[in-house]
Amino acid sequence: MSNKKLPKYVSKHSNGSYRYKRNVPKKLWPYLGKKTLYRSLGRNYEEMLAKRPIAHREIEEIFRVESMTHPAERARAIISSQLGSRVAEMVDEGGVVIPAEEGPGHYLVYPDDVQDDLEELADKVEHRVPQEVADQIRSGRLEEIPMTLERVFYLYLQGKRDRGKDVRSEKQRIERLARAISQALGAAVYAHKPLGDIRRKDAAKLRDYLLRSMAPNSVLRNMNILKAAVNYVIVEEELGISNVFAKLPVYGAGAGKEDRLPFEPEELREARDAFTSSADALDLFVVLRDTGARLGEVVGLQVQDIKLKTQSLLIRPNGLRGLKTKGSDREVPLSPEALDCLTKRIDGLNDSDPVFAKYSAERGNDRASAMLMRRLRTKIQDKKKTMHSLRHTMKDGLRNTGCPEHLSQAILGHSENSVAANYGKGYALSVMRQAMEKVWHTHQKNKP
């Protein structure tokens, strides 16, 4: 075991334990109060390999947050914690208004006791914080924090964290997008140019740069992330500027008919064979095929969502996941085969237990998708046919058997149907079942 190569930042002690060691960047020494950060990684090699990525992400996040915290933010935080919110709010305003002794106008000044408190606080912390932080505390004048694209992403993700959202996957997408922005517009523009000085031509330049290496739909997704982040900051920070990334056309993007193709009947039979060696894989395939549901909707099911009496599936927000849109909340009939799969899975489980326990944890949807796609590709190589194609197959099957469009939307949980769904109880299960049975019949004809 001792001959195995250790990953970067990992060392092994003489007692056999492993440790992650990271030198703190010099500019962050005053903020973290230390020059080195450590994390314990356990006493065996396998445990170290499992814990090392977690430790690395944690310390990288510490460095990132500390690097992005402006000296003015640090000064205000110290003032608020030591002198209270009243003084902090006074500092936000730059003092209190004092009318001019003669003529119109006024002055912003601090009462003597507040000025004394600020100066004493600066003296107290001066040896523990950078000089620029102490100077802002002493004067009670906070620098204006420039709103750059780098800061926009920081505040956008921080806002989601504050609302209890898991941002790990989105953070990775934003990191890739940030690199692309730096390459397209320049690192100085990304890190230093005020948001209000970025022009529409800069947005178009970024879009065109992305189009060189990405499909139009991928470019659109990236631009939508950027647009959402900028919108968030404009509203929350009351910037009063327009979003130059809004309504920027990406030609060739959109939900085109050829983006994801449905399966042909014979392909469904071939595809099914790819999943028979795994109960998880086969059950997921059957339920997805016979309901047209999204993978995340099925992977996130709890036992209480399976209604054996009505032979149906409740697709609704629960303790494991939310839903894509309001219109996604629905009850869908189960085919005999899907019902049989799910009945066996939930036998002996509690109502709150996950139906697909292996994929119920964080990022379970991604792991299930990867597992299913690996199997699918052993039989179906067409890149336009994925697991999501099962949803398209159900949609085409409903249309081809004469199902009305609004009923099809209700079955599939399309957002277009969400307004109509707010009135009454929607379609009866018996009406949905009648339409879906025609599609299930075609599946049975192609079953091996």
N, C-alpha and C positions, 0 to 999 in steps of 0.2 A: 504494500500500500504506500509506503514511504517513497517509492520510486516514481509514483505518479506525479505528473506535472501539475503544479498548483495554478489556479486562475490568477489573473491580475488582481492586486491588492490583498491577496490572501497569504497568510503565513501560518506555519505550524509550530506550536510550542513544544518544549521538551516533554511536557506531560501528556502530549498527544492531542491536545485541543487545537481547534482552528480559529483564526481571528481575521476579520476584515479590518484593514488599517488604511485610512485615507488622510493625506495631508490637506489641511484647510488652505485655500488660496489666501495669500497674504492680505489682500484687501478686505477679507472677511474676518481676520483675527479679532479686531475690536468688537465685532458683533456677536461672534460665537464664544469669545472668551477663552479660546484654546487653539492650538496649532494643529492638532491631530484628532480625528474622530475614529472610534473603534466600535466594532460590533462582534459579539460572540457568534460563532458558526457551528458550535457543537464539537463532538469528540470523535466522529468518524467521517470518512471521506464522503460517503453518500449523503449524510446529513449536511455536510458543508456545501455540497453541490446544490442541494435543495434550498438552503438558506441564503446562499451568496447573492442570487439575483434580487431577493427581497431587500437585503442590506444595501446593495448597490443602488437600487431605486430610491430607497429612503434617504440615503445621504446625497444622492444627486438632487433630489427634491429640496433638501435643506439648502444646498448650495444655490439652487435656482431661485428659491424664494428670497433668500438673504441678498442675492445679487440684484433682484428686482425691487427690493424695498428701498425707496428713495429716502435720502437723509431727512427730508421734510416730514415724511411719514414717521420716521423713527423719533424725531424731535417731538411731534405731536403726541405720539403714543406715550412717551416718557412724561410729558406735561400732564396728560390725562390721568395717568396712573398715580402720579405723585401729588398733583395739585387739584385734581378733580375735573369733572366735565365742564363746570362753569368757566374755569380759566381756559380750558381747551377751546371751548366755543368762542370765548373772547379773542383768543389767538387766531381762530379761523377768520374772524372779522377784521383782524389787524388792530384791535383795541376797542375803546368805547368812544362814541361820538361826543365831542365837546364843541359847542357853537363858538364861532370866532367872536372875540371881544368887540371888534369893530367890523361893520359891513357884513355882507352875506358870506356863506361858507361855514366850514367846520373843520375840526381836527380829529384825528384818530390817535388817542393816547391811552396809556395804561394808568390806572390808579397807582399811587405810590406803593401800596401794600402788595399789589400784584407784581409790579416791576421788581420789588425787592425779592419776592418769592421766586421769580424767574431767574434772577441773578444768583440767588443762593442755590437753586437747583442746578444751574449750569456749573457752578463751582463744585458741587457735590459729585456730578457725573463726568466731569471733564477728563478725568484720568481713565475712564472706562469706555468712552465713546470717541469717535473721530471728532476732530476739532470743528468741522463744519456742522455737526449735529449740536455740539455744545454752543456754538455761536448763534444758531437759530433759536435755541432755548433762551439764551441770555437776552437777545434782542426782542423776542416775541414776534419776529417776522419770519414766516415760513416761506421758503422758495416755492414758486409755482412749479408743480410737477408736470413735465412735458408728457403729453399723451402721444406716444408713438405706437406703431403697429406691434412692436414687441410687448409694450405695456397693455395694449388692447387684449392680446391673447392671454396675458397673465391675469388680468381682471376678469375676463370672460370665464376662464377655467375656475378661478377662485370663487366667483359667484355661483357656479354650479356646485362646487364643493360645499359652500355654505348652505345650499339647499338640499344637501344630503345625496347628491348625485355621484355615481361612480364615473370618473372622468378618464380612467386609464387608457381606454381604447381611443377616445377622442384626443387625448393629449398626444398620443403617438401620431395621429393624423395631422395635428397642428404642428408638431415638430417637423414633420416632412414638408408641410406647407411653408413653414417659416424658412426652411432652407431654400425652397424654391423662390420665395420672395427675395431673399438675400441675393440669390444668383441672378434673378431677373431684373431687379431694381437697384441692387447694391446693398451691401451690409449697412452702410451709413443711413440709407433711407429707412431700412427696417428698424434699426436700433435708435436713430436720433431724429429723423425728420418728423415734425409735428403732424398729427393726423390731419389737421385743417389745411396743411400745405400740400397734401397729396392730391393729385388731380385725376380727372377721368382718363387722361392719356396714360397715366401710370397704371391704372386698373386694366386698361386695354393691353398695355405692354405685358403685364403679368399673365393675362389670359392667353395671349398669343404665345408666350414662352411655354406655358403649360401644354398648349396644343401640340407643340413639337414632339412631346414624348408621351402624351396621354390621349386616350379616346375622349371625344367630346363630352360624353356623360360623366367621365371621371373629372374632367375639368370643371363641369357644372357643379359637381358635388363639392369640390374644393372651393370654388368661388362662393358657394352658398354658406360654407363654414365661415369664410372670411366675412361675408356680408352679415351673418348673424352676430358674429363677435363685435363688429363695428357698430351695428344697430344697438346691441346691448350697452355698450359704453356710451354711445351718444345719448341714450335715454337716462341711464343711471347717473352719469356724470353731468347731465344737463349741458352738453357742449354747444347745442344750438347750431350745428353744422349739418350739411347733407352728407349722405353716404354715397361716395363715388363708385362703390362696388355694387350698388343696387341696380337692378334692371339692366345689367350688362349682358348683351346677347352672346350666347355660345352656339355658334352655328353648327348644326349637325347633332346637337344634343336633344334629348327628350326620350320619352318612352316609346320608341319606335317599334313597329310591329315585328321587326326582325331581331330585336335585342335578346329576347329569350323565346325560343321556339317550343311549342308543345310537343309531346311525344306522339309518335305514330302508334297505332294499336299493337303492332308486333314489337315495337321497341319497349312498350310497357312490360310485355312478357319477358323480354331479354333482361330488362333492368331489374325485374323482381328477382331473378336468379342471382344477382350480385349481392343480395342482402340476406339470403337464407341461412348463412352460417352464423348469424348473430341475432339473438332475440331482440335486442335493442334496435338494430338496424332494420330488421324486417317489420317490427311493429311500427316504427316511425314511418317507414315507406308506405305501409298499408293505410295508416291513418291520414298521412299527407295526401296520398292518391285519392282516397275516398271522401275527403272533406274539402280539399282545396285550401286548407288552412296554411298559414305561414309557419315556417319551422319554429320560430320563437314562440308562437302561440301553443304549439303542441309540446315542445320541450319543457315549457313552464307550467304544465298542467299539475294540479293537485288532485288527490283521490276524490275530494268533494266536487270536483268539476265533471266527473263521470256520472251520468244519471242513468243507472241501469233500468229503472222503471220506465222511463220514456225513451230509452235507447238513444241517448243524445249526449252531446258534448257542450258544456258551458265554457265559452271563451270569454273571459272577463279578467280584469286586474285581480291579482291575488298576492300572496306573500312572496311569491317567487319572481314575478315579473309584472310589468305594466302592459299596455297595448299600444300599437302604433297610432291609432286614431280613435276618436269617440265612436265612429261607425263600426269599429272592429269588435265591439262588445255585442255578443250574439249567442244564440243556442243553435247548434247544428245537428241534424240527424246522423246517426252512425250506421254504416253498412253492417251486415251480419259478420263479415270477416273482421272489420275494425272493432266491433263490439266484443268479439271473441278475444282478440288480442288484448284489449284493455281490461276485460273482466279477469283474465288470468294474471295480469300485472298487478292489479290492486287487491287481490285476494289476501286477506290478513293484515292489510295496512290501515293506518288511521286516516281520518278525513284530511288532515293537514299535510300528510306525507306526499312527497313528490312522486309522480307516476314514473318519471324517468330519472331516478335518483342520481345516476352517474353523470347526468348533464344538468343537474339542477343548481349547481354552484355557480359562482361568478365565471363569466365567459363560457358557460356551458353550451350556449347556443353556437358559439364559434367552434367549439370542440365537436359538437354533434354534426355541424355542417361539414367540417373537414373529414370526419369519419365516413359520412355518407357519400361525399364526393369521391373519396378514394375508391370506394366500392363501385360507385356508378361508372367511373371511368374505365373499369375493367371490362365493361360491356358497351358503353356508349361514349364514343370519342368526340362527337360533335360539341365544340365549345359553347355553342348557343343553346345547348340542352343541359340544364343543371337540375338540382333538386327543386328549385323554384319553378321549373318547367311543369312540375306536377300541378301546380296552381293554374298555370295557363291551360293545361290539358283539361282540368275540370271546367274551366271557364268556356273553352271551346266545346266540350262535351255538352254542357248545358245549352249553349246556343244552338248547337247542331241538332238537339232533340226538341227544339221548340220552346225552351224555357224563356219566359218574359225577362227583359233586361233588368227590371227592378227586383225581381225575385232572385236573379243571379247575383246581383249586387248584395242583397241581404244575406245570401248563403256565404258569399266570399268575404263579407265584411268590408266592402269598399267604402271609402270616405264619402263618395258621392251620395251614398244612401243614408248618411248620418242624419240629415235634416228630416227626411221622411220617417226615419226610425224614431224620432222624438214624439211622434203622434201615434197614439194607440199602442198596441203590443207588437205590431209588426206581423209578419206572416206566421201562420200556424205551422207547427212541426210537420203535420200531415201533408200540407201543401209543399213544403220543402222536400219532404221525403219522396213524394210522388215524382218530383222533377229529378231528384238525384238518383232514384232507382233506375231510371233509364240509362244514366251514365254508368252506374255500377254494373248493369247488365252487360254493357260492352266490355267492362273489365273482366267479368266472369268468362265471357266467350274467349278471351285471350289468355286466361289463366292456364298454366301448364297442368 
